Amino acid sequence: MTIGIEYQKHYYPGVRQALVQKVQAAMSDYRYQHVLRVEAMALQLAEIWGVDLEMASVAALVHDYTKERSDDEFKAMIATAHLDADLLNWGNNIWHGVVGAEFIARELNITDETILTAVRQHTTGAPEMTPLSQVLYMADYVEMGRDFPGVDEVRNLAHTNLAASVGWQARHTLAYLVGQKARIYPLSLLTYNVWSTK
């Protein structure tokens, strides 16, 4: 997969290929291929919705940077970064976004708050989401490797009505979690309340 974008705005202090190599080294090939597909989808959506392409590329490449870290590493970062202690009651599905942003800032020298916030929100959503956050939230959900009932519908929706697609994802994710009798992160409920009617 060839992405013809050159980094010039210094969201990441280096060229795209250097960031790609760091990301690849941090994860399995399965996860890495997913990340590349998310980047491709994020760039598609960013172009449609007027989001900075370089910002979308960086956010997509790093969104799962810590997905395969150990629980102990996350717990240590929660303490080091003085994050909300309630995070200790959750797990990797929440941590790799909310806590992962702290690793990204420290290890990759990516400090742009719009990018870090998009990473924090990419699995939970949030009541207030920037266009970049919406793009990453949806690109992760509808990248071309995804296959679930309704994926074509919501993929098309993301290209025609971004806010409505965020609501679609929030509704369907909540319904899935309820069906699994899984615990629901409070921010995901707030996301549903705000975005489900858009």
N, CA and C atoms as an extended XYZ file, in Angstrom:
594
Properties=species:S:1:pos:R:3:atomname:S:1:resname:S:1:resid:I:1 pbc="F F F"
N         0.854       -1.183        0.000 N   MET     1
C         0.000        0.000        0.000 CA  MET     1
C         0.894        1.239        0.000 C   MET     1
N         0.809        2.040       -1.036 N   THR     2
C         1.649        3.218       -1.162 CA  THR     2
C         0.839        4.467       -0.842 C   THR     2
N         1.322        5.219        0.114 N   ILE     3
C         0.688        6.484        0.490 CA  ILE     3
C         1.615        7.604        0.036 C   ILE     3
N         1.152        8.430       -0.874 N   GLY     4
C         1.992        9.487       -1.420 CA  GLY     4
C         1.836       10.800       -0.679 C   GLY     4
N         2.121       10.803        0.603 N   ILE     5
C         2.007       12.039        1.381 CA  ILE     5
C         3.368       12.329        2.025 C   ILE     5
N         3.804       13.557        1.898 N   GLU     6
C         5.061       13.970        2.509 CA  GLU     6
C         4.767       14.784        3.756 C   GLU     6
N         5.488       14.479        4.833 N   TYR     7
C         5.293       15.202        6.088 CA  TYR     7
C         6.093       16.505        6.040 C   TYR     7
N         5.387       17.620        6.208 N   GLN     8
C         6.032       18.938        6.165 CA  GLN     8
C         5.654       19.824        7.347 C   GLN     8
N         4.656       19.419        8.116 N   LYS     9
C         4.128       20.308        9.163 CA  LYS     9
C         4.629       19.959       10.563 C   LYS     9
N         5.437       18.922       10.668 N   HIS    10
C         6.124       18.571       11.922 CA  HIS    10
C         5.187       18.139       13.045 C   HIS    10
N         4.034       17.568       12.682 N   TYR    11
C         3.235       16.899       13.720 CA  TYR    11
C         4.048       15.731       14.275 C   TYR    11
N         4.802       15.085       13.385 N   TYR    12
C         5.788       14.084       13.777 CA  TYR    12
C         7.148       14.613       13.334 C   TYR    12
N         8.149       14.569       14.206 N   PRO    13
C         9.444       15.157       13.867 CA  PRO    13
C        10.300       14.256       12.975 C   PRO    13
N         9.799       13.988       11.796 N   GLY    14
C        10.523       13.139       10.858 CA  GLY    14
C         9.651       12.870        9.647 C   GLY    14
N        10.130       12.022        8.759 N   VAL    15
C         9.375       11.680        7.555 CA  VAL    15
C         8.385       10.559        7.860 C   VAL    15
N         7.388       10.419        7.007 N   ARG    16
C         6.361        9.399        7.218 CA  ARG    16
C         6.970        8.010        7.349 C   ARG    16
N         7.940        7.669        6.496 N   GLN    17
C         8.504        6.324        6.517 CA  GLN    17
C         9.151        6.000        7.860 C   GLN    17
N         9.751        6.997        8.501 N   ALA    18
C        10.352        6.772        9.818 CA  ALA    18
C         9.271        6.447       10.850 C   ALA    18
N         8.145        7.150       10.781 N   LEU    19
C         7.041        6.860       11.686 CA  LEU    19
C         6.462        5.477       11.402 C   LEU    19
N         6.301        5.148       10.127 N   VAL    20
C         5.804        3.826        9.750 CA  VAL    20
C         6.695        2.734       10.348 C   VAL    20
N         7.995        2.911       10.279 N   GLN    21
C         8.918        1.896       10.801 CA  GLN    21
C         8.788        1.741       12.314 C   GLN    21
N         8.622        2.855       13.023 N   LYS    22
C         8.455        2.770       14.477 CA  LYS    22
C         7.153        2.078       14.841 C   LYS    22
N         6.113        2.398       14.109 N   VAL    23
C         4.816        1.768       14.357 CA  VAL    23
C         4.887        0.273       14.065 C   VAL    23
N         5.484       -0.076       12.943 N   GLN    24
C         5.606       -1.489       12.562 CA  GLN    24
C         6.370       -2.284       13.612 C   GLN    24
N         7.406       -1.679       14.180 N   ALA    25
C         8.223       -2.367       15.187 CA  ALA    25
C         7.476       -2.581       16.498 C   ALA    25
N         6.387       -1.836       16.697 N   ALA    26
C         5.669       -1.881       17.975 CA  ALA    26
C         4.531       -2.888       17.993 C   ALA    26
N         4.305       -3.598       16.867 N   MET    27
C         3.106       -4.437       16.808 CA  MET    27
C         3.283       -5.622       15.876 C   MET    27
N         2.355       -6.553       15.966 N   SER    28
C         2.327       -7.709       15.074 CA  SER    28
C         2.001       -7.261       13.658 C   SER    28
N         2.295       -8.129       12.687 N   ASP    29
C         1.983       -7.778       11.300 CA  ASP    29
C         0.481       -7.627       11.099 C   ASP    29
N        -0.302       -8.442       11.779 N   TYR    30
C        -1.767       -8.337       11.687 CA  TYR    30
C        -2.224       -6.936       12.076 C   TYR    30
N        -1.731       -6.444       13.204 N   ARG    31
C        -2.112       -5.117       13.683 CA  ARG    31
C        -1.583       -4.032       12.752 C   ARG    31
N        -0.359       -4.229       12.274 N   TYR    32
C         0.266       -3.246       11.379 CA  TYR    32
C        -0.530       -3.099       10.079 C   TYR    32
N        -0.983       -4.206        9.519 N   GLN    33
C        -1.774       -4.131        8.279 CA  GLN    33
C        -3.086       -3.390        8.525 C   GLN    33
N        -3.674       -3.614        9.689 N   HIS    34
C        -4.881       -2.862       10.067 CA  HIS    34
C        -4.583       -1.368       10.112 C   HIS    34
N        -3.483       -1.005       10.723 N   VAL    35
C        -3.108        0.403       10.852 CA  VAL    35
C        -2.954        1.059        9.475 C   VAL    35
N        -2.332        0.348        8.548 N   LEU    36
C        -2.168        0.904        7.200 CA  LEU    36
C        -3.522        1.095        6.514 C   LEU    36
N        -4.448        0.157        6.747 N   ARG    37
C        -5.788        0.310        6.164 CA  ARG    37
C        -6.540        1.473        6.805 C   ARG    37
N        -6.345        1.670        8.090 N   VAL    38
C        -6.982        2.805        8.767 CA  VAL    38
C        -6.424        4.108        8.202 C   VAL    38
N        -5.119        4.157        7.983 N   GLU    39
C        -4.539        5.368        7.406 CA  GLU    39
C        -5.140        5.665        6.037 C   GLU    39
N        -5.251        4.635        5.201 N   ALA    40
C        -5.809        4.833        3.861 CA  ALA    40
C        -7.241        5.363        3.939 C   ALA    40
N        -8.044        4.792        4.837 N   MET    41
C        -9.426        5.248        4.984 CA  MET    41
C        -9.480        6.642        5.591 C   MET    41
N        -8.615        6.914        6.560 N   ALA    42
C        -8.590        8.234        7.188 CA  ALA    42
C        -8.250        9.314        6.158 C   ALA    42
N        -7.349        9.008        5.254 N   LEU    43
C        -6.992        9.984        4.224 CA  LEU    43
C        -8.152       10.216        3.259 C   LEU    43
N        -8.874        9.154        2.921 N   GLN    44
C       -10.073        9.311        2.082 CA  GLN    44
C       -11.075       10.248        2.752 C   GLN    44
N       -11.368        9.957        4.015 N   LEU    45
C       -12.372       10.738        4.739 CA  LEU    45
C       -11.881       12.165        4.990 C   LEU    45
N       -10.612       12.305        5.304 N   ALA    46
C       -10.055       13.633        5.563 CA  ALA    46
C       -10.176       14.524        4.336 C   ALA    46
N        -9.949       13.938        3.176 N   GLU    47
C       -10.035       14.727        1.950 CA  GLU    47
C       -11.466       15.212        1.716 C   GLU    47
N       -12.434       14.340        1.989 N   ILE    48
C       -13.839       14.710        1.812 CA  ILE    48
C       -14.255       15.786        2.810 C   ILE    48
N       -13.810       15.648        4.057 N   TRP    49
C       -14.334       16.485        5.139 CA  TRP    49
C       -13.402       17.639        5.527 C   TRP    49
N       -12.405       17.901        4.696 N   GLY    50
C       -11.584       19.084        4.905 CA  GLY    50
C       -10.658       19.015        6.105 C   GLY    50
N       -10.231       17.809        6.450 N   VAL    51
C        -9.298       17.614        7.560 CA  VAL    51
C        -7.877       17.563        6.998 C   VAL    51
N        -6.940       18.162        7.700 N   ASP    52
C        -5.545       18.168        7.283 CA  ASP    52
C        -5.054       16.733        7.038 C   ASP    52
N        -4.558       16.467        5.830 N   LEU    53
C        -4.175       15.103        5.452 CA  LEU    53
C        -2.990       14.595        6.265 C   LEU    53
N        -2.031       15.448        6.515 N   GLU    54
C        -0.864       15.014        7.293 CA  GLU    54
C        -1.265       14.660        8.719 C   GLU    54
N        -2.147       15.474        9.288 N   MET    55
C        -2.651       15.207       10.632 CA  MET    55
C        -3.416       13.874       10.667 C   MET    55
N        -4.229       13.633        9.649 N   ALA    56
C        -4.986       12.378        9.574 CA  ALA    56
C        -4.056       11.184        9.441 C   ALA    56
N        -3.005       11.314        8.646 N   SER    57
C        -2.035       10.236        8.466 CA  SER    57
C        -1.348        9.901        9.781 C   SER    57
N        -0.845       10.916       10.470 N   VAL    58
C        -0.139       10.687       11.734 CA  VAL    58
C        -1.069       10.038       12.760 C   VAL    58
N        -2.268       10.586       12.914 N   ALA    59
C        -3.206       10.046       13.904 CA  ALA    59
C        -3.548        8.590       13.603 C   ALA    59
N        -3.781        8.286       12.332 N   ALA    60
C        -4.134        6.913       11.956 CA  ALA    60
C        -2.974        5.952       12.194 C   ALA    60
N        -1.771        6.364       11.836 N   LEU    61
C        -0.614        5.475       12.005 CA  LEU    61
C        -0.354        5.145       13.466 C   LEU    61
N        -0.611        6.089       14.366 N   VAL    62
C        -0.261        5.850       15.776 CA  VAL    62
C        -1.441        5.398       16.635 C   VAL    62
N        -2.648        5.296       16.073 N   HIS    63
C        -3.817        5.079       16.932 CA  HIS    63
C        -3.764        3.780       17.717 C   HIS    63
N        -3.122        2.755       17.170 N   ASP    64
C        -2.988        1.465       17.865 CA  ASP    64
C        -1.548        1.195       18.296 C   ASP    64
N        -0.760        2.236       18.436 N   TYR    65
C         0.668        2.097       18.763 CA  TYR    65
C         0.890        1.247       20.004 C   TYR    65
N         0.000        1.363       20.991 N   THR    66
C         0.195        0.623       22.247 CA  THR    66
C        -0.767       -0.548       22.411 C   THR    66
N        -1.455       -0.918       21.364 N   LYS    67
C        -2.497       -1.951       21.467 CA  LYS    67
C        -1.964       -3.269       22.032 C   LYS    67
N        -0.685       -3.561       21.790 N   GLU    68
C        -0.139       -4.846       22.221 CA  GLU    68
C         0.805       -4.719       23.424 C   GLU    68
N         0.697       -3.616       24.154 N   ARG    69
C         1.483       -3.442       25.381 CA  ARG    69
C         0.875       -4.263       26.514 C   ARG    69
N         1.682       -4.515       27.545 N   SER    70
C         1.207       -5.288       28.689 CA  SER    70
C         0.347       -4.428       29.614 C   SER    70
N        -0.498       -5.097       30.372 N   ASP    71
C        -1.325       -4.392       31.351 CA  ASP    71
C        -0.454       -3.620       32.333 C   ASP    71
N         0.667       -4.214       32.740 N   ASP    72
C         1.538       -3.558       33.719 CA  ASP    72
C         2.084       -2.236       33.182 C   ASP    72
N         2.402       -2.200       31.886 N   GLU    73
C         2.898       -0.951       31.297 CA  GLU    73
C         1.820        0.129       31.332 C   GLU    73
N         0.600       -0.247       31.034 N   PHE    74
C        -0.493        0.723       31.082 CA  PHE    74
C        -0.722        1.224       32.508 C   PHE    74
N        -0.736        0.310       33.461 N   LYS    75
C        -0.964        0.703       34.852 CA  LYS    75
C         0.127        1.645       35.345 C   LYS    75
N         1.356        1.365       34.942 N   ALA    76
C         2.467        2.240       35.329 CA  ALA    76
C         2.303        3.626       34.715 C   ALA    76
N         1.855        3.695       33.467 N   MET    77
C         1.673        4.994       32.816 CA  MET    77
C         0.516        5.772       33.441 C   MET    77
N        -0.545        5.074       33.833 N   ILE    78
C        -1.655        5.750       34.510 CA  ILE    78
C        -1.144        6.463       35.759 C   ILE    78
N        -0.249        5.800       36.489 N   ALA    79
C         0.330        6.420       37.689 CA  ALA    79
C         1.292        7.545       37.316 C   ALA    79
N         2.184        7.277       36.374 N   THR    80
C         3.211        8.253       35.986 CA  THR    80
C         2.593        9.542       35.458 C   THR    80
N         1.553        9.389       34.618 N   ALA    81
C         0.925       10.551       33.985 CA  ALA    81
C        -0.196       11.154       34.834 C   ALA    81
N        -0.416       10.585       36.038 N   HIS    82
C        -1.449       11.085       36.965 CA  HIS    82
C        -2.824       11.116       36.289 C   HIS    82
N        -3.141       10.018       35.589 N   LEU    83
C        -4.438        9.920       34.936 CA  LEU    83
C        -5.491        9.471       35.940 C   LEU    83
N        -6.748        9.602       35.558 N   ASP    84
C        -7.872        9.236       36.417 CA  ASP    84
C        -7.712        7.797       36.909 C   ASP    84
N        -7.716        7.600       38.212 N   ALA    85
C        -7.513        6.271       38.794 CA  ALA    85
C        -8.593        5.281       38.375 C   ALA    85
N        -9.757        5.786       37.971 N   ASP    86
C       -10.824        4.893       37.503 CA  ASP    86
C       -10.382        4.065       36.304 C   ASP    86
N        -9.401        4.567       35.552 N   LEU    87
C        -8.909        3.805       34.394 CA  LEU    87
C        -8.398        2.429       34.795 C   LEU    87
N        -7.944        2.291       36.021 N   LEU    88
C        -7.441        0.988       36.491 CA  LEU    88
C        -8.539       -0.064       36.489 C   LEU    88
N        -9.801        0.360       36.470 N   ASN    89
C       -10.929       -0.575       36.470 CA  ASN    89
C       -11.282       -1.083       35.072 C   ASN    89
N       -10.548       -0.597       34.051 N   TRP    90
C       -10.856       -0.986       32.690 CA  TRP    90
C        -9.731       -1.829       32.127 C   TRP    90
N        -9.588       -1.888       30.823 N   GLY    91
C        -8.571       -2.757       30.244 CA  GLY    91
C        -8.076       -2.220       28.921 C   GLY    91
N        -7.418       -3.077       28.170 N   ASN    92
C        -6.715       -2.663       26.951 CA  ASN    92
C        -7.599       -1.951       25.947 C   ASN    92
N        -8.852       -2.386       25.807 N   ASN    93
C        -9.734       -1.755       24.814 CA  ASN    93
C        -9.889       -0.260       25.071 C   ASN    93
N        -9.869        0.121       26.339 N   ILE    94
C        -9.932        1.537       26.702 CA  ILE    94
C        -8.524        2.124       26.787 C   ILE    94
N        -7.622        1.405       27.432 N   TRP    95
C        -6.280        1.927       27.692 CA  TRP    95
C        -5.507        2.300       26.436 C   TRP    95
N        -5.620        1.491       25.371 N   HIS    96
C        -4.724        1.735       24.227 CA  HIS    96
C        -5.025        3.066       23.545 C   HIS    96
N        -6.219        3.612       23.800 N   GLY    97
C        -6.515        4.948       23.305 CA  GLY    97
C        -6.234        6.011       24.351 C   GLY    97
N        -6.938        5.898       25.463 N   VAL    98
C        -6.880        6.940       26.499 CA  VAL    98
C        -5.472        7.065       27.085 C   VAL    98
N        -4.868        5.940       27.401 N   VAL    99
C        -3.523        5.947       27.993 CA  VAL    99
C        -2.456        5.912       26.895 C   VAL    99
N        -2.795        5.300       25.784 N   GLY   100
C        -1.839        5.189       24.681 CA  GLY   100
C        -1.310        6.529       24.219 C   GLY   100
N        -2.148        7.563       24.284 N   ALA   101
C        -1.717        8.892       23.864 CA  ALA   101
C        -0.519        9.377       24.666 C   ALA   101
N        -0.426        8.955       25.928 N   GLU   102
C         0.709        9.357       26.764 CA  GLU   102
C         2.009        8.725       26.259 C   GLU   102
N         1.940        7.465       25.862 N   PHE   103
C         3.120        6.804       25.286 CA  PHE   103
C         3.525        7.474       23.975 C   PHE   103
N         2.532        7.806       23.167 N   ILE   104
C         2.791        8.416       21.863 CA  ILE   104
C         3.523        9.744       22.030 C   ILE   104
N         3.064       10.554       22.979 N   ALA   105
C         3.708       11.846       23.223 CA  ALA   105
C         5.150       11.665       23.683 C   ALA   105
N         5.374       10.723       24.592 N   ARG   106
C         6.702       10.538       25.174 CA  ARG   106
C         7.666        9.818       24.233 C   ARG   106
N         7.188        8.787       23.566 N   GLU   107
C         8.090        7.934       22.780 CA  GLU   107
C         8.254        8.377       21.329 C   GLU   107
N         7.215        9.002       20.767 N   LEU   108
C         7.261        9.395       19.360 CA  LEU   108
C         7.372       10.913       19.173 C   LEU   108
N         7.373       11.640       20.288 N   ASN   109
C         7.471       13.107       20.248 CA  ASN   109
C         6.359       13.738       19.407 C   ASN   109
N         5.185       13.162       19.511 N   ILE   110
C         3.995       13.740       18.877 CA  ILE   110
C         3.215       14.436       19.981 C   ILE   110
N         3.154       15.745       19.919 N   THR   111
C         2.579       16.514       21.023 CA  THR   111
C         1.373       17.357       20.620 C   THR   111
N         0.981       17.298       19.360 N   ASP   112
C        -0.178       18.065       18.916 CA  ASP   112
C        -1.433       17.530       19.621 C   ASP   112
N        -2.111       18.405       20.355 N   GLU   113
C        -3.239       17.955       21.180 CA  GLU   113
C        -4.426       17.473       20.349 C   GLU   113
N        -4.594       18.012       19.154 N   THR   114
C        -5.703       17.545       18.312 CA  THR   114
C        -5.486       16.093       17.920 C   THR   114
N        -4.243       15.743       17.598 N   ILE   115
C        -3.908       14.354       17.252 CA  ILE   115
C        -4.034       13.459       18.477 C   ILE   115
N        -3.469       13.876       19.595 N   LEU   116
C        -3.519       13.043       20.798 CA  LEU   116
C        -4.955       12.838       21.277 C   LEU   116
N        -5.770       13.862       21.171 N   THR   117
C        -7.177       13.722       21.559 CA  THR   117
C        -7.905       12.760       20.636 C   THR   117
N        -7.615       12.820       19.354 N   ALA   118
C        -8.228       11.874       18.410 CA  ALA   118
C        -7.864       10.440       18.773 C   ALA   118
N        -6.612       10.210       19.161 N   VAL   119
C        -6.193        8.872       19.589 CA  VAL   119
C        -6.942        8.477       20.857 C   VAL   119
N        -7.029        9.395       21.809 N   ARG   120
C        -7.736        9.088       23.071 CA  ARG   120
C        -9.185        8.688       22.817 C   ARG   120
N        -9.797        9.309       21.810 N   GLN   121
C       -11.235        9.125       21.576 CA  GLN   121
C       -11.559        8.055       20.536 C   GLN   121
N       -10.560        7.404       19.960 N   HIS   122
C       -10.862        6.608       18.763 CA  HIS   122
C       -11.656        5.335       19.041 C   HIS   122
N       -11.711        4.889       20.285 N   THR   123
C       -12.557        3.725       20.584 CA  THR   123
C       -13.810        4.106       21.366 C   THR   123
N       -13.738        5.160       22.151 N   THR   124
C       -14.868        5.519       23.009 CA  THR   124
C       -15.742        6.600       22.399 C   THR   124
N       -15.170        7.395       21.479 N   GLY   125
C       -15.844        8.607       21.067 CA  GLY   125
C       -15.836        9.606       22.215 C   GLY   125
N       -16.578       10.694       22.048 N   ALA   126
C       -16.707       11.717       23.086 CA  ALA   126
C       -17.873       12.616       22.708 C   ALA   126
N       -18.478       13.294       23.683 N   PRO   127
C       -19.571       14.209       23.348 CA  PRO   127
C       -19.144       15.294       22.369 C   PRO   127
N       -17.925       15.794       22.528 N   GLU   128
C       -17.389       16.785       21.601 CA  GLU   128
C       -16.189       16.168       20.881 C   GLU   128
N       -16.277       16.106       19.567 N   MET   129
C       -15.207       15.516       18.763 CA  MET   129
C       -14.873       16.463       17.613 C   MET   129
N       -13.588       16.727       17.440 N   THR   130
C       -13.155       17.526       16.298 CA  THR   130
C       -13.387       16.738       15.011 C   THR   130
N       -13.336       17.390       13.865 N   PRO   131
C       -13.406       16.639       12.605 CA  PRO   131
C       -12.345       15.543       12.519 C   PRO   131
N       -11.129       15.809       13.007 N   LEU   132
C       -10.098       14.766       12.990 CA  LEU   132
C       -10.509       13.586       13.857 C   LEU   132
N       -11.028       13.856       15.049 N   SER   133
C       -11.476       12.762       15.924 CA  SER   133
C       -12.568       11.934       15.261 C   SER   133
N       -13.494       12.601       14.590 N   GLN   134
C       -14.557       11.880       13.890 CA  GLN   134
C       -13.988       11.024       12.763 C   GLN   134
N       -13.050       11.583       12.028 N   VAL   135
C       -12.435       10.846       10.914 CA  VAL   135
C       -11.715        9.602       11.420 C   VAL   135
N       -10.935        9.736       12.480 N   LEU   136
C       -10.199        8.579       12.999 CA  LEU   136
C       -11.152        7.540       13.587 C   LEU   136
N       -12.146        7.989       14.330 N   TYR   137
C       -13.156        7.102       14.928 CA  TYR   137
C       -13.815        6.256       13.843 C   TYR   137
N       -14.156        6.900       12.732 N   MET   138
C       -14.823        6.179       11.658 CA  MET   138
C       -13.861        5.358       10.810 C   MET   138
N       -12.668        5.880       10.532 N   ALA   139
C       -11.699        5.145        9.711 CA  ALA   139
C       -11.322        3.823       10.371 C   ALA   139
N       -11.183        3.831       11.686 N   ASP   140
C       -10.872        2.605       12.420 CA  ASP   140
C       -12.017        1.604       12.306 C   ASP   140
N       -13.227        2.111       12.257 N   TYR   141
C       -14.424        1.264       12.255 CA  TYR   141
C       -14.727        0.692       10.875 C   TYR   141
N       -14.459        1.459        9.823 N   VAL   142
C       -14.899        1.038        8.483 CA  VAL   142
C       -13.747        0.781        7.512 C   VAL   142
N       -12.500        0.663        8.029 N   GLU   143
C       -11.388        0.338        7.116 CA  GLU   143
C       -11.734       -0.928        6.334 C   GLU   143
N       -11.096       -1.072        5.170 N   MET   144
C       -11.560       -2.064        4.201 CA  MET   144
C       -11.408       -3.521        4.645 C   MET   144
N       -10.724       -3.755        5.751 N   GLY   145
C       -10.642       -5.115        6.279 CA  GLY   145
C       -11.793       -5.477        7.189 C   GLY   145
N       -12.616       -4.522        7.533 N   ARG   146
C       -13.739       -4.770        8.442 CA  ARG   146
C       -14.868       -5.480        7.702 C   ARG   146
N       -15.501       -6.422        8.400 N   ASP   147
C       -16.619       -7.172        7.822 CA  ASP   147
C       -17.615       -7.481        8.932 C   ASP   147
N       -18.687       -6.733        8.970 N   PHE   148
C       -19.745       -6.968        9.958 CA  PHE   148
C       -21.056       -6.512        9.336 C   PHE   148
N       -22.183       -6.956        9.868 N   PRO   149
C       -23.470       -6.559        9.286 CA  PRO   149
C       -23.626       -5.038        9.275 C   PRO   149
N       -23.879       -4.504        8.095 N   GLY   150
C       -24.073       -3.067        7.972 CA  GLY   150
C       -22.821       -2.288        7.627 C   GLY   150
N       -21.685       -2.982        7.459 N   VAL   151
C       -20.428       -2.243        7.240 CA  VAL   151
C       -20.467       -1.410        5.960 C   VAL   151
N       -21.065       -1.942        4.902 N   ASP   152
C       -21.125       -1.164        3.659 CA  ASP   152
C       -21.989        0.083        3.840 C   ASP   152
N       -23.093       -0.070        4.563 N   GLU   153
C       -23.975        1.064        4.828 CA  GLU   153
C       -23.246        2.170        5.585 C   GLU   153
N       -22.566        1.794        6.665 N   VAL   154
C       -21.921        2.822        7.482 CA  VAL   154
C       -20.668        3.359        6.805 C   VAL   154
N       -20.008        2.545        6.003 N   ARG   155
C       -18.850        3.034        5.245 CA  ARG   155
C       -19.293        4.109        4.254 C   ARG   155
N       -20.389        3.851        3.563 N   ASN   156
C       -20.933        4.851        2.642 CA  ASN   156
C       -21.377        6.110        3.392 C   ASN   156
N       -21.979        5.911        4.547 N   LEU   157
C       -22.450        7.039        5.345 CA  LEU   157
C       -21.286        7.933        5.775 C   LEU   157
N       -20.166        7.311        6.134 N   ALA   158
C       -18.993        8.085        6.553 CA  ALA   158
C       -18.496        8.998        5.435 C   ALA   158
N       -18.756        8.594        4.194 N   HIS   159
C       -18.331        9.391        3.039 CA  HIS   159
C       -19.352       10.471        2.667 C   HIS   159
N       -20.573       10.379        3.217 N   THR   160
C       -21.623       11.332        2.826 CA  THR   160
C       -22.154       12.175        3.978 C   THR   160
N       -22.077       11.651        5.204 N   ASN   161
C       -22.547       12.391        6.368 CA  ASN   161
C       -21.753       11.900        7.579 C   ASN   161
N       -20.640       12.567        7.836 N   LEU   162
C       -19.694       12.091        8.854 CA  LEU   162
C       -20.337       12.025       10.232 C   LEU   162
N       -21.053       13.077       10.621 N   ALA   163
C       -21.670       13.098       11.945 CA  ALA   163
C       -22.681       11.960       12.107 C   ALA   163
N       -23.463       11.710       11.071 N   ALA   164
C       -24.435       10.615       11.130 CA  ALA   164
C       -23.744        9.258       11.255 C   ALA   164
N       -22.589        9.122       10.612 N   SER   165
C       -21.855        7.849       10.708 CA  SER   165
C       -21.300        7.650       12.116 C   SER   165
N       -20.880        8.734       12.763 N   VAL   166
C       -20.430        8.643       14.158 CA  VAL   166
C       -21.593        8.158       15.031 C   VAL   166
N       -22.774        8.703       14.800 N   GLY   167
C       -23.952        8.253       15.536 CA  GLY   167
C       -24.273        6.795       15.275 C   GLY   167
N       -24.139        6.368       14.015 N   TRP   168
C       -24.387        4.971       13.640 CA  TRP   168
C       -23.455        4.056       14.431 C   TRP   168
N       -22.181        4.420       14.429 N   GLN   169
C       -21.224        3.583       15.169 CA  GLN   169
C       -21.544        3.569       16.659 C   GLN   169
N       -21.841        4.724       17.232 N   ALA   170
C       -22.135        4.785       18.665 CA  ALA   170
C       -23.329        3.907       19.023 C   ALA   170
N       -24.379        3.955       18.202 N   ARG   171
C       -25.578        3.137       18.464 CA  ARG   171
C       -25.269        1.647       18.365 C   ARG   171
N       -24.607        1.270       17.285 N   HIS   172
C       -24.372       -0.154       17.053 CA  HIS   172
C       -23.347       -0.744       18.021 C   HIS   172
N       -22.348        0.052       18.394 N   THR   173
C       -21.376       -0.428       19.376 CA  THR   173
C       -22.048       -0.632       20.728 C   THR   173
N       -22.888        0.313       21.114 N   LEU   174
C       -23.592        0.189       22.390 CA  LEU   174
C       -24.504       -1.042       22.383 C   LEU   174
N       -25.231       -1.234       21.292 N   ALA   175
C       -26.116       -2.399       21.191 CA  ALA   175
C       -25.323       -3.699       21.272 C   ALA   175
N       -24.156       -3.712       20.617 N   TYR   176
C       -23.299       -4.910       20.659 CA  TYR   176
C       -22.838       -5.193       22.088 C   TYR   176
N       -22.368       -4.163       22.782 N   LEU   177
C       -21.863       -4.347       24.143 CA  LEU   177
C       -22.976       -4.806       25.082 C   LEU   177
N       -24.163       -4.241       24.919 N   VAL   178
C       -25.304       -4.669       25.734 CA  VAL   178
C       -25.624       -6.132       25.452 C   VAL   178
N       -25.603       -6.494       24.169 N   GLY   179
C       -25.864       -7.879       23.784 CA  GLY   179
C       -24.854       -8.854       24.364 C   GLY   179
N       -23.616       -8.384       24.529 N   GLN   180
C       -22.560       -9.222       25.115 CA  GLN   180
C       -22.554       -9.167       26.646 C   GLN   180
N       -23.458       -8.369       27.207 N   LYS   181
C       -23.497       -8.128       28.654 CA  LYS   181
C       -22.155       -7.603       29.159 C   LYS   181
N       -21.521       -6.779       28.314 N   ALA   182
C       -20.227       -6.212       28.652 CA  ALA   182
C       -20.405       -4.900       29.397 C   ALA   182
N       -19.420       -4.553       30.204 N   ARG   183
C       -19.417       -3.261       30.867 CA  ARG   183
C       -19.206       -2.166       29.822 C   ARG   183
N       -19.825       -1.034       30.036 N   ILE   184
C       -19.751        0.059       29.066 CA  ILE   184
C       -19.039        1.246       29.703 C   ILE   184
N       -17.988        1.677       29.051 N   TYR   185
C       -17.211        2.819       29.536 CA  TYR   185
C       -18.102        4.067       29.530 C   TYR   185
N       -18.127        4.838       30.613 N   PRO   186
C       -19.052        5.982       30.699 CA  PRO   186
C       -18.964        6.942       29.511 C   PRO   186
N       -17.767        7.160       28.990 N   LEU   187
C       -17.636        8.091       27.861 CA  LEU   187
C       -18.362        7.578       26.623 C   LEU   187
N       -18.433        6.264       26.466 N   SER   188
C       -19.158        5.698       25.327 CA  SER   188
C       -20.654        5.971       25.432 C   SER   188
N       -21.172        5.955       26.654 N   LEU   189
C       -22.586        6.294       26.863 CA  LEU   189
C       -22.838        7.770       26.548 C   LEU   189
N       -21.924        8.625       26.978 N   LEU   190
C       -22.066       10.049       26.687 CA  LEU   190
C       -21.996       10.304       25.185 C   LEU   190
N       -21.131        9.572       24.504 N   THR   191
C       -21.018        9.692       23.051 CA  THR   191
C       -22.341        9.317       22.401 C   THR   191
N       -22.905        8.210       22.836 N   TYR   192
C       -24.186        7.770       22.305 CA  TYR   192
C       -25.263        8.848       22.515 C   TYR   192
N       -25.322        9.394       23.720 N   ASN   193
C       -26.358       10.372       24.033 CA  ASN   193
C       -26.301       11.597       23.125 C   ASN   193
N       -25.095       12.008       22.764 N   VAL   194
C       -24.923       13.210       21.961 CA  VAL   194
C       -25.044       12.935       20.462 C   VAL   194
N       -24.451       11.834       20.014 N   TRP   195
C       -24.304       11.605       18.573 CA  TRP   195
C       -25.375       10.719       17.957 C   TRP   195
N       -26.139        9.987       18.765 N   SER   196
C       -27.028        8.962       18.209 CA  SER   196
C       -28.150        9.520       17.358 C   SER   196
N       -28.504       10.797       17.547 N   THR   197
C       -29.604       11.372       16.780 CA  THR   197
C       -29.124       12.227       15.617 C   THR   197
N       -27.843       12.278       15.375 N   LYS   198
C       -27.315       13.112       14.285 CA  LYS   198
C       -27.494       12.451       12.934 C   LYS   198
